[in-house]
Amino acid sequence: MRAVITVVGKDAVGILAKVSGICSEYNANVIEVTQSVLQDMFAMIMLVDISKLSIEFGALCDKMTATGDEMGLKIHTMHESVFNCMHHI
């Protein structure tokens, strides 16, 4: 099982470290990351393996959202199956 994590907001030091640290804390393995800084705006998409997640997926989503709120970012965590259904034609 995998999840897609998106992060958007004003660029700052440590965004990637903070999000990947939360993944590590709850045993979500980061598979792939792409990020861009457009002027002062930060955008990142992470694909993470959640098959060995040590907390419930909903709790991880809540933790990411709360972290985003603390950092002034929008962090959205979506299960891969939902992502695939949304983008299936």
N, C-alpha and C positions, 0 to 999 in steps of 0.2 A: 504494500500500500504506500502511496505517495501523496504529498500535498504540495500545493503551490503557495508560496508566500510572496506578496508584493509589498513594496515599501515605496512611498512617495512623500516628498517634503523638502524643506530647505536643507541644503547640504551642511553637514557638520562632521567633525571628527568622531569616529567610533560607531557609526551606524551599523556597518557590516559586522563589526566585532560584537556589538550588543545583540543583534538578531541571531547571529550564529552561536553566540554564547548560550542563549536561551535554548536553541536547538540542542546543543551539546548537553546542557543541564538535564533535559528530559529525554535524552537518547534518540533524538531525531537526527539522522545522518544527512548532511548536506551533500547532494549529488551533483548539482550544477548551479552556478550563479552567473547572472549577467547584471551589470550595473552601468549606469551612465550618469554623468554630471553635466547638465545643460545650464550654463551660466551658474546660477546658485541653486538650481533645483536638482535633487537627487532622485533617481529612479532605480529600483532593483527588483529583479524576479529571482526567486530561489526555488529549486525543486528539491524536496527533502523526502527521504525514506522514513516513513512513520511506522513501519512494521514492528519495531521494537520499542515503541513509545512507552515511557514509564508513567504517564498520566493519561487521562482521557483526552481524546482529540479536542473536544469542546473546551476543556480547561486550557489546552495549549493555545487555542484561538483567543480565549479571553486574556491570557497572559500577553500574547503578542499585541492585541488591541490596547491593553493597558500600558504597555511599554511605549507604543506609538503615541498615546495620549501624553505620557510623561515627557517624551522627546519632541513633541510638536510635529509628529509624523502621522501618516495614515498607513497602518500596517493591516493587511487583509490576508487571512489564512483560509485556504479553500482545499477541501479534499479533492484529489485528482478526479474521482468519478463525477463530482459536480462540475468541475472545470471542463471535463470532456463532454458532458451532456450540454453544457452551455455553448460549446463551440462546435457541436456536431450539426452538420447540415443535412 
